[in-house]
Protein backbone atom coordinates (compact mmCIF):
# COMPACT_ATOMS: atom_id res chain seq x y z
CA UNK A 1 0.00 0.00 0.00
CA UNK A 2 1.89 3.03 -1.27
CA UNK A 3 2.05 6.18 0.77
CA UNK A 4 2.06 4.76 4.30
CA UNK A 5 4.38 6.85 6.47
CA UNK A 6 4.70 7.99 10.06
CA UNK A 7 4.40 11.66 10.90
CA UNK A 8 7.07 11.47 13.62
CA UNK A 9 10.70 10.45 13.96
CA UNK A 10 10.86 8.47 17.20
CA UNK A 11 9.84 4.83 16.81
CA UNK A 12 7.39 2.85 18.97
CA UNK A 13 8.08 -0.70 20.18
CA UNK A 14 5.00 -2.68 21.26
CA UNK A 15 5.28 -5.96 23.17
CA UNK A 16 2.89 -8.72 22.12
CA UNK A 17 1.20 -11.06 24.58
CA UNK A 18 -2.19 -12.39 25.68
CA UNK A 19 -3.90 -9.06 24.93
CA UNK A 20 -2.38 -8.78 21.47
CA UNK A 21 -1.99 -12.10 19.71
CA UNK A 22 -4.59 -12.06 16.93
CA UNK A 23 -4.39 -10.44 13.51
CA UNK A 24 -6.97 -7.73 14.15
CA UNK A 25 -5.25 -6.48 17.32
CA UNK A 26 -1.73 -6.60 15.88
CA UNK A 27 -2.94 -4.77 12.77
CA UNK A 28 -4.66 -2.20 14.99
CA UNK A 29 -1.42 -1.73 16.96
CA UNK A 30 0.45 -1.13 13.70
CA UNK A 31 -2.19 1.32 12.46
CA UNK A 32 -2.03 3.14 15.81
CA UNK A 33 1.72 3.62 15.40
CA UNK A 34 3.77 0.53 16.34
CA UNK A 35 6.94 0.27 14.24
CA UNK A 36 8.57 -2.67 16.02
CA UNK A 37 6.95 -5.66 17.73
CA UNK A 38 8.65 -7.31 20.69
CA UNK A 39 8.32 -11.02 21.40
CA UNK A 40 9.06 -11.58 25.10
CA UNK A 41 10.72 -14.98 25.33
CA UNK A 42 10.14 -15.02 29.11
CA UNK A 43 6.48 -15.79 28.43
CA UNK A 44 4.70 -18.01 25.96
CA UNK A 45 5.69 -21.12 24.05
CA UNK A 46 7.66 -21.29 20.84
CA UNK A 47 4.45 -22.21 19.06
CA UNK A 48 2.73 -19.07 20.35
CA UNK A 49 5.67 -16.86 19.37
CA UNK A 50 5.81 -18.42 15.90
CA UNK A 51 2.12 -17.62 15.44
CA UNK A 52 2.68 -13.98 16.42
CA UNK A 53 5.67 -13.77 14.09
CA UNK A 54 3.58 -15.05 11.19
CA UNK A 55 0.82 -12.53 11.90
CA UNK A 56 3.32 -9.65 11.96
CA UNK A 57 4.68 -10.70 8.59
CA UNK A 58 1.12 -10.88 7.26
CA UNK A 59 0.46 -7.32 8.49
CA UNK A 60 3.72 -6.28 6.82
CA UNK A 61 2.58 -7.85 3.56
CA UNK A 62 -0.89 -6.31 3.75
CA UNK A 63 0.37 -2.80 4.51
CA UNK A 64 3.42 -2.78 2.29
CA UNK A 65 5.53 -1.31 5.10
CA UNK A 66 8.50 -3.14 6.68
CA UNK A 67 8.09 -4.05 10.34
CA UNK A 68 10.90 -5.03 12.71
CA UNK A 69 10.54 -7.96 15.12
CA UNK A 70 12.58 -8.01 18.33
CA UNK A 71 12.94 -11.23 20.36
CA UNK A 72 13.78 -10.42 23.98
CA UNK A 73 15.72 -13.23 25.68
CA UNK A 74 14.93 -13.90 29.33
CA UNK A 75 18.46 -14.22 30.70
CA UNK A 76 19.37 -16.25 33.80
CA UNK A 77 16.88 -15.92 36.64
CA UNK A 78 18.20 -15.95 40.19
CA UNK A 79 15.56 -17.09 42.66
CA UNK A 80 15.30 -18.31 46.25
CA UNK A 81 14.11 -21.79 47.16
CA UNK A 82 10.81 -22.52 48.92
CA UNK A 83 9.63 -22.10 52.51
CA UNK A 84 7.97 -24.70 54.68
CA UNK A 85 5.14 -22.26 55.41
CA UNK A 86 5.14 -20.67 51.95
CA UNK A 87 6.42 -17.35 53.32
CA UNK A 88 8.07 -15.69 56.29
CA UNK A 89 8.25 -12.17 57.72
CA UNK A 90 11.71 -10.64 57.92
CA UNK A 91 12.30 -7.67 60.19
CA UNK A 92 15.05 -5.07 59.95
CA UNK A 93 18.01 -5.99 62.13
CA UNK A 94 17.42 -9.74 62.25
CA UNK A 95 19.90 -12.34 61.00
CA UNK A 96 19.11 -14.43 57.92
CA UNK A 97 21.11 -17.03 56.03
CA UNK A 98 21.20 -18.08 52.37
CA UNK A 99 22.79 -21.45 51.58
CA UNK A 100 22.83 -24.36 49.14
CA UNK A 101 20.83 -26.72 51.42
CA UNK A 102 17.70 -27.72 49.43
CA UNK A 103 15.66 -28.18 52.61
CA UNK A 104 12.59 -25.94 52.94
CA UNK A 105 13.30 -22.55 54.45
CA UNK A 106 12.08 -20.91 57.65
CA UNK A 107 12.43 -17.55 59.41
CA UNK A 108 16.20 -18.02 59.74
CA UNK A 109 17.33 -19.37 56.34
CA UNK A 110 16.42 -20.42 52.82
CA UNK A 111 18.11 -22.15 49.92
CA UNK A 112 19.68 -19.97 47.24
CA UNK A 113 20.50 -22.55 44.53
CA UNK A 114 23.10 -20.46 42.72
CA UNK A 115 26.67 -21.27 43.76
CA UNK A 116 27.88 -18.54 41.41
CA UNK A 117 26.39 -15.93 43.74
CA UNK A 118 28.31 -17.26 46.74
CA UNK A 119 31.51 -17.34 44.67
CA UNK A 120 31.19 -13.61 44.00
CA UNK A 121 29.86 -12.29 47.32
CA UNK A 122 32.01 -10.38 49.78
CA UNK A 123 31.27 -9.07 53.29
CA UNK A 124 29.32 -5.86 52.85
CA UNK A 125 27.67 -6.94 49.58
CA UNK A 126 23.95 -6.28 49.24
CA UNK A 127 21.36 -8.92 48.41
CA UNK A 128 17.98 -7.70 47.16
CA UNK A 129 14.90 -9.92 47.13
CA UNK A 130 11.55 -9.47 45.37
CA UNK A 131 12.51 -6.49 43.19
CA UNK A 132 14.40 -4.85 46.02
CA UNK A 133 11.49 -4.79 48.46
CA UNK A 134 13.63 -6.79 50.89
CA UNK A 135 17.28 -5.82 51.38
CA UNK A 136 20.01 -7.66 53.21
CA UNK A 137 23.70 -7.00 53.86
CA UNK A 138 26.24 -9.83 53.85
CA UNK A 139 28.17 -10.13 57.14
CA UNK A 140 30.22 -13.21 56.27
CA UNK A 141 30.12 -15.71 53.44
CA UNK A 142 31.70 -18.81 51.99
CA UNK A 143 31.51 -21.14 49.00
CA UNK A 144 28.00 -22.26 49.92
CA UNK A 145 26.52 -19.75 52.34
CA UNK A 146 25.99 -16.08 53.16
CA UNK A 147 25.08 -14.91 56.64
CA UNK A 148 23.24 -11.61 56.38
CA UNK A 149 21.53 -8.93 58.39
CA UNK A 150 18.17 -7.62 57.16
CA UNK A 151 18.31 -3.90 56.42
CA UNK A 152 14.81 -3.57 54.95
CA UNK A 153 12.24 -6.11 56.04
CA UNK A 154 9.14 -7.56 54.43
CA UNK A 155 7.45 -10.77 53.38
CA UNK A 156 9.77 -13.28 51.71
CA UNK A 157 8.07 -16.16 49.91
CA UNK A 158 8.73 -19.01 47.52
CA UNK A 159 11.02 -18.55 44.51
CA UNK A 160 11.38 -14.79 44.72
CA UNK A 161 13.90 -13.10 42.48
CA UNK A 162 17.31 -12.13 43.87
CA UNK A 163 19.48 -9.23 42.69
CA UNK A 164 23.15 -8.80 43.54
CA UNK A 165 24.02 -5.23 42.53
CA UNK A 166 27.50 -4.85 44.04
CA UNK A 167 29.42 -7.55 42.19
CA UNK A 168 29.95 -8.96 38.71
CA UNK A 169 28.52 -12.46 38.83
CA UNK A 170 30.42 -15.31 37.12
CA UNK A 171 27.31 -16.09 35.07
CA UNK A 172 26.91 -16.05 31.31
CA UNK A 173 24.17 -13.80 29.97
CA UNK A 174 22.73 -16.79 28.12
CA UNK A 175 21.13 -19.68 30.01
CA UNK A 176 20.34 -23.00 28.34
CA UNK A 177 16.82 -21.72 27.76
CA UNK A 178 18.21 -18.54 26.18
CA UNK A 179 20.40 -20.54 23.81
CA UNK A 180 17.41 -22.57 22.68
CA UNK A 181 15.27 -19.43 22.37
CA UNK A 182 18.02 -17.63 20.42
CA UNK A 183 18.30 -20.42 17.88
CA UNK A 184 14.51 -20.64 17.56
CA UNK A 185 14.16 -16.88 17.09
CA UNK A 186 16.94 -16.72 14.50
CA UNK A 187 15.45 -19.61 12.53
CA UNK A 188 12.07 -17.92 12.76
CA UNK A 189 13.55 -14.83 11.16
CA UNK A 190 13.47 -12.07 13.81
CA UNK A 191 15.41 -8.89 13.09
CA UNK A 192 16.74 -8.03 16.55
CA UNK A 193 17.75 -10.06 19.60
CA UNK A 194 17.57 -8.28 22.97
CA UNK A 195 20.13 -9.72 25.37
CA UNK A 196 19.33 -9.68 29.10
CA UNK A 197 21.74 -9.82 32.06
CA UNK A 198 24.59 -8.22 30.13
CA UNK A 199 27.53 -7.51 32.44
CA UNK A 200 30.50 -7.39 30.06
CA UNK A 201 31.18 -7.09 26.30
CA UNK A 202 32.03 -10.80 26.14
CA UNK A 203 28.35 -11.53 26.81
CA UNK A 204 27.46 -9.71 23.59
CA UNK A 205 30.21 -11.46 21.65
CA UNK A 206 28.87 -14.86 22.70
CA UNK A 207 25.36 -14.00 21.51
CA UNK A 208 26.69 -12.64 18.22
CA UNK A 209 28.61 -15.84 17.55
CA UNK A 210 25.47 -17.89 18.12
CA UNK A 211 23.31 -15.60 15.97
CA UNK A 212 25.74 -15.90 13.03
CA UNK A 213 24.52 -12.70 11.41
CA UNK A 214 20.89 -13.78 11.33
CA UNK A 215 19.80 -11.00 13.71
CA UNK A 216 21.25 -7.78 15.12
CA UNK A 217 22.21 -7.77 18.81
CA UNK A 218 20.67 -5.25 21.20
CA UNK A 219 22.11 -5.14 24.73
CA UNK A 220 19.81 -4.41 27.65
CA UNK A 221 21.52 -2.17 30.20
CA UNK A 222 19.93 -3.28 33.45
CA UNK A 223 22.82 -3.94 35.85
CA UNK A 224 25.36 -1.63 37.51
CA UNK A 225 28.18 -3.67 35.96
CA UNK A 226 26.76 -2.91 32.50
CA UNK A 227 26.65 0.81 33.27
CA UNK A 228 30.31 0.73 34.30
CA UNK A 229 31.30 -1.21 31.17
CA UNK A 230 28.93 0.70 28.90
CA UNK A 231 31.50 1.97 26.39
CA UNK A 232 32.80 -1.54 25.69
CA UNK A 233 29.32 -3.07 25.62
CA UNK A 234 28.09 -0.36 23.25
CA UNK A 235 31.03 -0.99 20.92
CA UNK A 236 30.19 -4.70 20.82
CA UNK A 237 26.45 -4.17 20.27
CA UNK A 238 24.25 -3.12 17.36
CA UNK A 239 21.80 -1.31 19.65
CA UNK A 240 20.95 -0.58 23.28
CA UNK A 241 17.90 -0.85 25.53
CA UNK A 242 17.75 1.24 28.68
CA UNK A 243 15.95 -1.27 30.93
CA UNK A 244 14.99 1.10 33.71
CA UNK A 245 13.04 -1.40 35.81
CA UNK A 246 16.01 -3.51 36.83
CA UNK A 247 18.30 -0.48 36.97
CA UNK A 248 15.90 1.05 39.48
CA UNK A 249 16.12 -2.08 41.64
CA UNK A 250 19.90 -2.47 41.66
CA UNK A 251 20.77 1.24 41.76
CA UNK A 252 19.36 4.12 43.82
CA UNK A 253 16.22 5.12 41.97
CA UNK A 254 17.29 8.77 41.81
CA UNK A 255 20.37 7.78 39.79
CA UNK A 256 18.36 6.25 36.92
CA UNK A 257 17.35 9.50 35.10
CA UNK A 258 20.92 10.79 34.67
CA UNK A 259 22.08 7.30 33.69
CA UNK A 260 19.30 7.19 31.09
CA UNK A 261 20.53 10.46 29.59
CA UNK A 262 24.12 9.23 29.50
CA UNK A 263 23.19 5.94 27.83
CA UNK A 264 20.99 7.63 25.23
CA UNK A 265 23.67 10.17 24.32
CA UNK A 266 26.34 7.51 24.12
CA UNK A 267 24.29 5.34 21.76
CA UNK A 268 23.41 8.31 19.59
CA UNK A 269 27.06 9.35 19.30
CA UNK A 270 27.86 5.81 18.17
CA UNK A 271 25.03 5.92 15.60
CA UNK A 272 23.36 2.91 17.21
CA UNK A 273 19.63 2.80 18.02
CA UNK A 274 18.63 3.11 21.67
CA UNK A 275 15.27 2.15 23.21
CA UNK A 276 13.99 3.62 26.48
CA UNK A 277 11.87 0.96 28.17
CA UNK A 278 9.92 -0.09 31.25
CA UNK A 279 6.87 1.44 32.96
CA UNK A 280 6.42 4.22 30.41
CA UNK A 281 2.60 4.14 30.45
CA UNK A 282 2.07 1.52 33.14
CA UNK A 283 -1.24 2.87 34.41
CA UNK A 284 -2.70 2.12 30.97
CA UNK A 285 -2.55 -1.57 31.78
CA UNK A 286 -5.84 -0.94 33.56
CA UNK A 287 -6.82 2.60 32.55
CA UNK A 288 -7.64 4.09 29.12
CA UNK A 289 -5.82 7.27 30.16
CA UNK A 290 -2.21 7.67 31.30
CA UNK A 291 -1.07 9.79 34.21
CA UNK A 292 0.50 13.18 33.54
CA UNK A 293 3.76 11.90 35.02
CA UNK A 294 3.82 9.02 32.52
CA UNK A 295 3.21 11.35 29.59
CA UNK A 296 6.05 13.54 30.85
CA UNK A 297 8.29 10.47 31.14
CA UNK A 298 7.66 9.48 27.50
CA UNK A 299 8.20 13.08 26.40
CA UNK A 300 11.50 13.28 28.30
CA UNK A 301 12.87 10.23 26.47
CA UNK A 302 11.90 11.81 23.15
CA UNK A 303 13.47 15.16 24.04
CA UNK A 304 16.66 13.27 24.96
CA UNK A 305 16.85 11.93 21.41
CA UNK A 306 15.99 8.26 22.00
CA UNK A 307 15.43 6.28 18.82
CA UNK A 308 12.46 4.42 20.28
CA UNK A 309 10.17 4.20 23.28
CA UNK A 310 8.73 0.88 24.37
CA UNK A 311 5.52 -0.55 25.79
CA UNK A 312 5.70 -3.78 27.78
CA UNK A 313 2.70 -5.04 29.75
CA UNK A 314 0.66 -2.08 28.47
CA UNK A 315 0.36 -3.69 25.04
CA UNK A 316 1.07 -7.33 25.97
CA UNK A 317 -1.33 -7.92 28.85
CA UNK A 318 -3.23 -4.68 29.42
CA UNK A 319 -6.85 -3.81 28.85
CA UNK A 320 -6.05 -0.98 26.42
CA UNK A 321 -3.15 -2.04 24.15
CA UNK A 322 -4.19 -0.02 21.10
CA UNK A 323 -4.95 3.06 23.16
CA UNK A 324 -1.48 2.82 24.76
CA UNK A 325 0.22 2.85 21.35
CA UNK A 326 -2.01 5.68 20.15
CA UNK A 327 -1.15 7.69 23.28
CA UNK A 328 2.56 7.21 22.70
CA UNK A 329 2.11 8.24 19.07
CA UNK A 330 0.28 11.41 20.09
CA UNK A 331 2.89 12.34 22.68
CA UNK A 332 5.67 11.87 20.12
CA UNK A 333 3.96 14.06 17.54
CA UNK A 334 3.31 16.76 20.12
CA UNK A 335 6.91 16.80 21.37
CA UNK A 336 8.42 16.84 17.88
CA UNK A 337 6.18 19.75 16.89
CA UNK A 338 7.56 21.80 19.79
CA UNK A 339 10.24 24.31 18.64
CA UNK A 340 12.11 23.55 21.85
CA UNK A 341 12.54 19.95 20.68
CA UNK A 342 14.69 21.05 17.74
CA UNK A 343 16.72 23.32 20.01
CA UNK A 344 17.40 20.47 22.45
CA UNK A 345 18.22 17.95 19.70
CA UNK A 346 20.60 20.32 17.93
CA UNK A 347 22.29 21.36 21.15
CA UNK A 348 23.01 17.71 21.95
CA UNK A 349 24.63 16.99 18.58
CA UNK A 350 28.17 16.15 19.68
CA UNK A 351 29.76 13.93 17.09
CA UNK A 352 33.40 13.13 16.41
CA UNK A 353 33.60 12.84 12.63
CA UNK A 354 36.60 10.90 11.37
CA UNK A 355 35.55 9.20 8.12
CA UNK A 356 34.40 10.20 4.64
CA UNK A 357 30.96 8.79 5.44
CA UNK A 358 30.77 11.00 8.55
CA UNK A 359 31.53 14.05 6.41
CA UNK A 360 29.03 13.08 3.70
CA UNK A 361 26.12 12.67 6.10
CA UNK A 362 27.01 15.85 8.03
CA UNK A 363 27.09 17.77 4.76
CA UNK A 364 23.77 16.27 3.69
CA UNK A 365 22.12 17.56 6.87
CA UNK A 366 23.67 21.01 6.58
CA UNK A 367 22.65 21.35 2.93
CA UNK A 368 19.14 20.13 3.68
CA UNK A 369 18.67 22.57 6.54
CA UNK A 370 20.25 25.54 4.77
CA UNK A 371 18.25 25.19 1.55
CA UNK A 372 14.84 24.08 0.38
CA UNK A 373 15.50 20.33 0.52
CA UNK A 374 12.56 18.03 1.30
CA UNK A 375 14.31 14.75 2.19
CA UNK A 376 17.67 13.05 2.58
CA UNK A 377 17.70 9.80 0.62
CA UNK A 378 20.44 7.29 1.34
CA UNK A 379 21.24 4.02 -0.36
CA UNK A 380 22.57 1.47 2.07
CA UNK A 381 23.59 -2.18 2.17
CA UNK A 382 24.13 -2.74 5.88
CA UNK A 383 22.14 0.23 7.19
CA UNK A 384 25.22 2.12 8.36
CA UNK A 385 24.70 5.14 6.10
CA UNK A 386 21.09 5.57 7.22
CA UNK A 387 22.17 5.23 10.86
CA UNK A 388 24.83 7.91 10.40
CA UNK A 389 22.28 10.26 8.84
CA UNK A 390 19.89 9.55 11.72
CA UNK A 391 22.65 10.38 14.22
CA UNK A 392 22.65 13.89 12.78
CA UNK A 393 18.93 14.18 13.67
CA UNK A 394 18.14 16.32 10.58
CA UNK A 395 14.99 18.43 10.45
CA UNK A 396 13.98 16.85 7.13
CA UNK A 397 12.80 13.25 6.60
CA UNK A 398 15.28 10.42 6.02
CA UNK A 399 14.50 7.85 3.33
CA UNK A 400 16.62 4.69 3.41
CA UNK A 401 16.64 2.65 0.23
CA UNK A 402 18.08 -0.85 0.06
CA UNK A 403 17.51 -4.07 -1.88
CA UNK A 404 18.03 -6.12 1.29
CA UNK A 405 14.81 -6.80 3.30
CA UNK A 406 16.75 -7.68 6.49
CA UNK A 407 18.52 -4.31 6.44
CA UNK A 408 15.22 -2.55 5.85
CA UNK A 409 13.54 -4.22 8.81
CA UNK A 410 16.40 -3.57 11.21
CA UNK A 411 16.31 0.12 10.30
CA UNK A 412 12.70 0.30 11.47
CA UNK A 413 14.16 0.82 14.95
CA UNK A 414 16.25 3.83 13.92
CA UNK A 415 15.13 7.42 14.54
CA UNK A 416 13.48 9.17 11.62
CA UNK A 417 14.22 6.51 8.99
CA UNK A 418 11.50 5.75 6.44
CA UNK A 419 12.41 2.40 4.88
CA UNK A 420 11.90 1.61 1.20
CA UNK A 421 12.76 -1.63 -0.59
CA UNK A 422 14.34 -0.99 -3.97
CA UNK A 423 15.85 -2.97 -6.80
CA UNK A 424 19.59 -3.54 -6.85
CA UNK A 425 21.28 -0.43 -8.25
CA UNK A 426 24.38 -0.45 -10.45
CA UNK A 427 24.60 3.23 -11.50
CA UNK A 428 24.27 6.40 -9.46
CA UNK A 429 21.86 7.96 -11.94
CA UNK A 430 19.35 5.17 -11.31
CA UNK A 431 19.89 5.61 -7.58
CA UNK A 432 18.83 9.24 -7.93
CA UNK A 433 15.81 8.23 -10.01
CA UNK A 434 14.75 5.64 -7.42
CA UNK A 435 15.17 8.17 -4.62
CA UNK A 436 13.06 10.75 -6.45
CA UNK A 437 10.32 8.20 -7.08
CA UNK A 438 10.27 7.12 -3.43
CA UNK A 439 10.16 10.73 -2.20
CA UNK A 440 7.15 11.42 -4.42
CA UNK A 441 5.38 8.12 -3.77
CA UNK A 442 5.47 8.47 0.01
CA UNK A 443 4.49 12.12 0.02
CA UNK A 444 7.81 13.62 1.05
CA UNK A 445 8.21 15.73 -2.07
CA UNK A 446 6.63 16.71 -5.38
CA UNK A 447 8.15 17.01 -8.87
CA UNK A 448 9.02 20.65 -8.22
CA UNK A 449 11.03 19.86 -5.06
CA UNK A 450 14.61 18.84 -4.47
CA UNK A 451 16.20 16.06 -2.41
CA UNK A 452 19.68 15.13 -1.24
CA UNK A 453 20.92 11.70 -2.32
CA UNK A 454 23.85 9.91 -0.68
CA UNK A 455 25.36 6.62 -1.80
CA UNK A 456 28.58 4.66 -2.14
CA UNK A 457 30.32 3.99 -5.40
CA UNK A 458 30.92 1.23 -6.34
CA UNK A 459 27.38 0.14 -5.45
CA UNK A 460 26.48 -2.92 -3.38
CA UNK A 461 29.70 -2.70 -1.36
CA UNK A 462 29.39 -2.18 2.39
CA UNK A 463 30.96 0.94 3.89
CA UNK A 464 31.64 2.94 0.72
CA UNK A 465 29.49 6.04 1.32
CA UNK A 466 31.40 8.64 -0.68
CA UNK A 467 29.01 10.65 -2.87
CA UNK A 468 26.34 13.30 -2.33
CA UNK A 469 24.08 15.00 -4.83
CA UNK A 470 21.31 17.57 -4.68
CA UNK A 471 18.76 16.34 -7.21
CA UNK A 472 15.35 17.34 -8.55
CA UNK A 473 12.38 15.06 -7.99
CA UNK A 474 11.41 15.42 -11.65
CA UNK A 475 12.87 12.40 -13.48
CA UNK A 476 13.01 14.31 -16.76
CA UNK A 477 15.39 16.80 -15.20
CA UNK A 478 17.50 14.00 -13.74
CA UNK A 479 18.00 12.39 -17.14
CA UNK A 480 18.57 15.77 -18.78
CA UNK A 481 21.31 16.77 -16.35
CA UNK A 482 22.85 13.32 -15.97
CA UNK A 483 22.45 11.40 -19.24
CA UNK A 484 24.90 8.73 -18.18
Secondary structure, 3 states (H helix, E strand, C coil): CCCCCCCCCCEEEEEECCCCCCHHHHHHHHHHCCCEEEEECCCCCHHHHHHHHHHHHHHHHHHCCCCEEEEECCCCCCECCCECCCEEEECCCCEEEEECCCCCECCCEEECCCHHHHHHCCCCCEEEECCCCEEEEEEEEECCEEEEEEEECEEEECCCEEECCCCCCCCCCCCHHHHHHHHHHHHHCCCEEEECCCCCHHHHHHHHHHHCCCCEEEEEECCHHHHHCHHHHHHHCCEEEEEHHHHHHHCCHHHHHHHHHHHHHHHHHCCCEEEEECCCCHHHHCCCCCCHHHHHHHHHHHHCCCCEEEECHHHHCCCCHHHHHHHHHHHHHHHHCCHHHHHHHHHCCCCCCCCHHHHHHHHHHHHHHHCCEEEEEEECCCCHHHHHHHHCCCCCEEEEEECCHHHHHHHHHCCCEEEEECCCCCCHHHHHHHHHHHHHHCCCCCCCCEEEEEEECCCCCCCCEEEEEEEECCHHHHHHHCCC
